[in-house]
Amino acid sequence: MVIRPLTADDIAAVVEFSLRAWTPVFDSFRAALGVPIYEALFPDWEPTQAKAVEDVCRDDATAVWVADRQDRAVGFVAVRAGNGEIHMLAVDPDHQRQGIGTALTEFAVDRLREAGVALAVVGTGGDPGHAPARRTCERAGFTAFPQVQYYKRLDR
């Protein structure tokens, strides 16, 4: 595996595997929030998330790299050095649990360090669907700061 800059030819694959990678996360959201609140927050998550990934891949203010195996993108990381943020990361479910997420996280941290960033940040959820992301962050030496958001449907 090599980590290389994203090309325009990678974007469709990155969007596709990101949606598959994040399906358990959105399933976890549904279970944790209940259907009424989930539907209010994520009425059509797949097209919205697909657009968000594509927008990040095309954003000039965001550096994006892919984990490449045999000339195929199998993971990606998007970094915004201006605020020291690892903004997005996903690994193709067919290639998870092989250290790709950890390698991408460490690569991103190294790029931030090289850019002179003093403090890196990455956000993730506390729900069961984000457990792999939390493990990756912890292995990379990030310190968690729990936050809680509450939601209440008002139209029902």
VEXKOLGU-487658 format. One line per 3 residues: number of its first residue (from 1); their letters; for each residue x, y, z of N, C-alpha, C. Coordinates in steps of 0.02 Angstrom, whole numbers, plus 50000, padded with zeros to 5 digits. Example, Ala and Ser with C-alpha at 12.3 -4.5 7.8 and 13.67 -1.06 7.14 Angstrom:
1 = AS = 50660,49716,50390,50615,49775,50390,50660,49835,50390 | 50642,49888,50354,50684,49947,50357,50645,50002,50394
***
This chain:
1 = MVI = 50042,49941,50000,50000,50000,50000,50044,50062,50000 | 50024,50112,49961,50057,50177,49962,50004,50230,49975 | 50025,50285,50004,49981,50342,50014,50004,50395,49965
4 = RPL = 49957,50418,49925,49973,50466,49872,49918,50519,49868 | 49933,50575,49835,49880,50626,49827,49821,50599,49786 | 49762,50620,49805,49701,50604,49769,49706,50633,49698
7 = TAD = 49680,50597,49649,49671,50623,49582,49597,50626,49566 | 49579,50663,49515,49509,50667,49495,49481,50599,49479 | 49522,50554,49453,49500,50486,49437,49482,50445,49498
10 = DIA = 49504,50465,49557,49491,50428,49620,49423,50446,49651 | 49396,50503,49633,49339,50531,49671,49279,50484,49673 | 49260,50456,49617,49201,50412,49616,49211,50352,49663
13 = AVV = 49270,50322,49662,49284,50265,49706,49283,50287,49779 | 49312,50345,49794,49314,50370,49863,49243,50382,49889 | 49201,50412,49848,49132,50424,49868,49097,50357,49880
16 = EFS = 49106,50310,49835,49071,50246,49840,49092,50207,49902 | 49157,50200,49914,49176,50161,49973,49163,50198,50038 | 49164,50265,50036,49148,50303,50097,49076,50290,50119
19 = LRA = 49030,50288,50072,48960,50275,50089,48953,50205,50119 | 48988,50156,50091,48985,50089,50119,49017,50087,50188 | 49072,50124,50196,49107,50125,50261,49065,50159,50315
22 = WTP = 49027,50209,50296,48989,50247,50345,48918,50222,50356 | 48896,50171,50318,48830,50144,50329,48820,50120,50401 | 48868,50083,50431,48858,50063,50501,48853,50123,50549
25 = VFD = 48886,50177,50533,48882,50237,50574,48811,50265,50573 | 48782,50271,50514,48715,50298,50510,48663,50250,50538 | 48676,50184,50532,48632,50135,50565,48636,50144,50641
28 = SFR = 48696,50158,50666,48705,50169,50737,48669,50233,50760 | 48672,50285,50718,48636,50347,50733,48561,50332,50740 | 48534,50293,50692,48463,50278,50694,48445,50242,50759
31 = AAL = 48486,50194,50778,48472,50156,50839,48478,50200,50901 | 48528,50244,50903,48540,50285,50962,48489,50342,50969 | 48469,50371,50913,48426,50430,50914,48351,50413,50911
34 = GVP = 48335,50355,50884,48265,50339,50869,48247,50367,50801 | 48199,50335,50770,48181,50352,50701,48159,50425,50692 | 48115,50452,50734,48092,50521,50722,48149,50573,50720
37 = IYE = 48194,50569,50768,48249,50617,50770,48299,50602,50714 | 48314,50538,50703,48359,50519,50648,48334,50546,50582 | 48270,50537,50568,48242,50560,50504,48244,50636,50499
40 = ALF = 48238,50671,50555,48243,50744,50553,48315,50766,50539 | 48363,50732,50567,48433,50750,50558,48462,50725,50491 | 48443,50666,50471,48472,50634,50412,48418,50607,50366
43 = PDW = 48376,50651,50338,48321,50627,50298,48343,50588,50236 | 48400,50603,50210,48425,50569,50150,48501,50570,50153 | 48529,50532,50199,48600,50538,50215,48646,50520,50157
46 = EPT = 48628,50471,50117,48674,50448,50066,48690,50501,50013 | 48641,50532,49982,48659,50585,49933,48692,50645,49966 | 48671,50662,50026,48702,50718,50062,48775,50703,50077
49 = QAK = 48788,50643,50102,48856,50623,50119,48899,50616,50056 | 48870,50589,50002,48906,50582,49939,48929,50651,49915 | 48884,50700,49918,48902,50768,49897,48956,50797,49942
52 = AVE = 48951,50785,50008,49001,50811,50055,49070,50783,50040 | 49074,50718,50026,49138,50688,50010,49165,50716,49944 | 49122,50719,49894,49145,50746,49829,49167,50819,49837
55 = DVC = 49130,50858,49874,49149,50929,49885,49217,50934,49919 | 49229,50892,49970,49294,50893,50004,49350,50874,49956 | 49336,50824,49914,49387,50802,49866,49405,50856,49816
58 = RDD = 49359,50901,49803,49370,50954,49753,49387,51022,49785 | 49389,51024,49851,49402,51087,49887,49476,51104,49887 | 49493,51161,49859,49564,51182,49856,49595,51194,49924
61 = ATA = 49554,51207,49975,49580,51221,50042,49591,51157,50082 | 49575,51100,50052,49581,51036,50086,49630,50992,50048 | 49679,50964,50083,49725,50917,50052,49697,50847,50062
64 = VWV = 49695,50809,50008,49665,50742,50011,49715,50691,49983 | 49723,50637,50020,49767,50582,49999,49727,50518,50000 | 49749,50470,49961,49718,50404,49961,49769,50350,49978
67 = ADR = 49743,50298,50010,49781,50237,50019,49769,50197,49956 | 49822,50179,49921,49818,50146,49856,49845,50075,49862 | 49805,50028,49840,49825,49958,49835,49814,49936,49764
70 = QDR = 49867,49917,49732,49864,49891,49663,49825,49939,49618 | 49845,50003,49621,49816,50056,49579,49742,50067,49592 | 49720,50056,49653,49651,50066,49672,49648,50101,49740
73 = AVG = 49610,50155,49744,49600,50189,49808,49558,50145,49854 | 49585,50132,49914,49549,50091,49963,49538,50127,50029 | 49561,50189,50033,49551,50231,50092,49567,50302,50073
76 = FVA = 49543,50349,50113,49561,50419,50101,49560,50458,50165 | 49598,50513,50164,49599,50560,50220,49600,50630,50191 | 49561,50674,50221,49557,50744,50200,49579,50787,50259
79 = VRA = 49626,50833,50246,49658,50873,50298,49651,50947,50282 | 49633,50985,50333,49631,51058,50327,49684,51086,50375 | 49742,51100,50347,49798,51123,50388,49784,51190,50421
82 = GNG = 49743,51232,50391,49729,51297,50419,49702,51295,50489 | 49663,51243,50504,49637,51236,50572,49661,51171,50605 | 49710,51138,50574,49740,51078,50603,49694,51019,50606
85 = EIH = 49647,51015,50560,49594,50965,50565,49602,50907,50515 | 49595,50847,50542,49583,50789,50499,49508,50789,50489 | 49487,50810,50431,49416,50825,50419,49375,50763,50402
88 = MLA = 49401,50718,50361,49366,50657,50343,49416,50601,50335 | 49393,50541,50350,49434,50482,50339,49386,50423,50330 | 49400,50382,50280,49361,50321,50271,49405,50268,50238
91 = VDP = 49390,50206,50254,49425,50149,50224,49371,50103,50196 | 49383,50080,50136,49338,50032,50103,49327,49974,50151 | 49264,49955,50164,49250,49900,50210,49286,49835,50192
94 = DHQ = 49299,49824,50128,49335,49764,50107,49408,49765,50127 | 49432,49823,50150,49503,49830,50169,49512,49855,50241 | 49459,49854,50280,49463,49876,50349,49498,49824,50392
97 = RQG = 49521,49846,50450,49555,49804,50499,49622,49779,50473 | 49654,49819,50431,49719,49802,50404,49770,49858,50416 | 49752,49906,50458,49797,49960,50475,49796,50020,50428
100 = IGT = 49750,50020,50380,49747,50075,50332,49725,50140,50365 | 49673,50137,50408,49650,50197,50443,49704,50226,50487 | 49740,50183,50521,49796,50206,50563,49850,50237,50521
103 = ALT = 49867,50206,50465,49919,50234,50421,49898,50301,50394 | 49835,50308,50374,49811,50372,50348,49811,50426,50402 | 49792,50407,50463,49791,50454,50518,49862,50478,50534
106 = EFA = 49909,50431,50539,49978,50450,50552,50007,50493,50496 | 49990,50476,50434,50012,50516,50377,49986,50587,50382 | 49921,50593,50398,49891,50660,50405,49924,50700,50461
109 = VDR = 49936,50668,50517,49969,50702,50573,50039,50726,50551 | 50075,50685,50515,50141,50705,50491,50136,50765,50444 | 50085,50767,50401,50077,50824,50355,50060,50887,50394
112 = LRE = 50019,50881,50446,50002,50938,50487,50064,50964,50524 | 50103,50918,50551,50165,50936,50586,50212,50974,50537 | 50219,50947,50477,50262,50980,50427,50237,51049,50408
115 = AGV = 50171,51059,50413,50141,51125,50397,50148,51173,50456 | 50178,51151,50511,50188,51195,50568,50129,51198,50615 | 50082,51152,50608,50024,51151,50652,50045,51125,50721
118 = ALA = 50024,51160,50773,50044,51141,50841,49994,51094,50875 | 49932,51095,50852,49880,51054,50883,49835,51026,50829 | 49832,50961,50824,49788,50928,50775,49723,50909,50809
121 = VVG = 49670,50910,50770,49604,50892,50795,49569,50846,50746 | 49532,50799,50774,49490,50755,50733,49426,50743,50773 | 49370,50748,50740,49306,50736,50774,49277,50669,50753
124 = TGG = 49243,50637,50800,49208,50575,50785,49152,50567,50835 | 49110,50519,50824,49052,50509,50867,49065,50462,50925 | 49023,50467,50976,49027,50423,51034,48983,50362,51028
127 = DPG = 48947,50356,50973,48901,50300,50962,48940,50237,50944 | 48908,50178,50949,48942,50116,50932,48969,50114,50861 | 48936,50146,50814,48959,50145,50744,49027,50179,50734
130 = HAP = 49045,50224,50780,49108,50259,50775,49164,50227,50817 | 49150,50169,50848,49201,50137,50890,49267,50125,50852 | 49266,50102,50789,49330,50093,50754,49367,50160,50744
133 = ARR = 49331,50213,50731,49363,50279,50723,49395,50301,50789 | 49360,50290,50844,49389,50309,50909,49453,50269,50923 | 49452,50204,50908,49512,50164,50918,49570,50190,50876
136 = TCE = 49556,50208,50814,49609,50235,50770,49637,50299,50799 | 49594,50344,50821,49617,50407,50851,49659,50395,50913 | 49637,50350,50955,49673,50335,51017,49741,50304,51002
139 = RAG = 49744,50258,50952,49809,50229,50933,49857,50281,50907 | 49830,50334,50876,49871,50387,50848,49891,50438,50902 | 49868,50429,50964,49889,50472,51018,49843,50532,51031
142 = FTA = 49784,50533,51001,49737,50588,51013,49705,50579,51082 | 49689,50634,51114,49655,50633,51178,49582,50652,51166 | 49537,50610,51191,49465,50622,51182,49440,50675,51231
145 = FPQ = 49394,50715,51208,49359,50763,51250,49284,50752,51236 | 49250,50716,51279,49179,50700,51267,49136,50762,51266 | 49090,50762,51219,49040,50814,51214,48972,50780,51206
148 = VQY = 48921,50813,51227,48854,50784,51221,48810,50834,51185 | 48771,50809,51136,48720,50849,51104,48653,50816,51117 | 48603,50856,51132,48537,50830,51143,48492,50854,51086
151 = YKR = 48445,50812,51066,48397,50829,51014,48327,50815,51038 | 48279,50855,51014,48209,50844,51030,48168,50867,50970 | 48126,50822,50945,48081,50841,50890,48027,50887,50919
154 = LDR = 48015,50942,50885,47964,50990,50907,47902,50990,50863 | 47906,50956,50807,47850,50957,50760,47805,50895,50768 | 47814,50857,50821,47772,50797,50831,47742,50795,50899
***
